[in-house]
Amino acid sequence: MMDVATAAFAGQEIDKAVGIIAKMVGKLKAHPDLAAQKLDQALDEVAKTLTVVDGAVSEFLSLAIDEGALNNTLGRSSKLLLDIESGSLQTAVERGRGHCHIIGNIYQAHLDKWFAKVLSNDEYHAIRDVFMRLSEADDDLFAKFETVAAELTFEAQQVLDFVVNRDHAGARNRVLENLSALRSVRKTIAQSMQALYALKVEFIDIAGAGVVKA
């Protein structure tokens, strides 16, 4: 059975970061700036890895739910399992980790001056810490999602072995053994994504107000 505690921790940390940014929205709305468009892009960088992991987990779980999905060694299930087993998910998560430096670049080039001008000293340092954390998340937060990808890769190998041996019940049971853990991962990701997209809407509005102001 998969151990997904690390992913849950990473999701909670992202939620904390988003929560701190959200607390500043009122002041930032009162002083709109086109830099809000860049903050929207920074949030997208966080969302990319979450989306990739959630999609792979969802497809993996669907193999135990869709009628007969694991009964055909040449069907969609085998292709999906082969894709995951080959390390494609790990590669995608690694690519997401590589985008973290973009967050730091966006912050330094476009956001830092805006925040320093608008926020109190304590607020400025709090939000700066958030972006420093996110810009260095390659070996921290997103690395934890890579652990999930590695464990899912292993599980796909095991399920594929059952499929190849035509043990369809064994394949389905192996997927279902991870149902509770992977549902927890998906719930964590969904909560983080909801918070991220709510912030995106706010900053799209701020960017639009910044255009009018300019």
RAJOJO-V103529 format. One line per field, one symbol per residue. ss: DSSP state (2 for helix, 1 for strand, 0 for the rest). A space follows every 10 residues. Layout:
ss=???
This chain:
ss=0000222222 2222222222 2220222222 0000222222 2222222222 2222222222 2222200000 0000022222 2222200222 2222222002 2222222222 2222222200 2222222222 2222202220 2222222222 2222222222 2222000222 2222222022 2222222222 2222222222 2222222222 2220
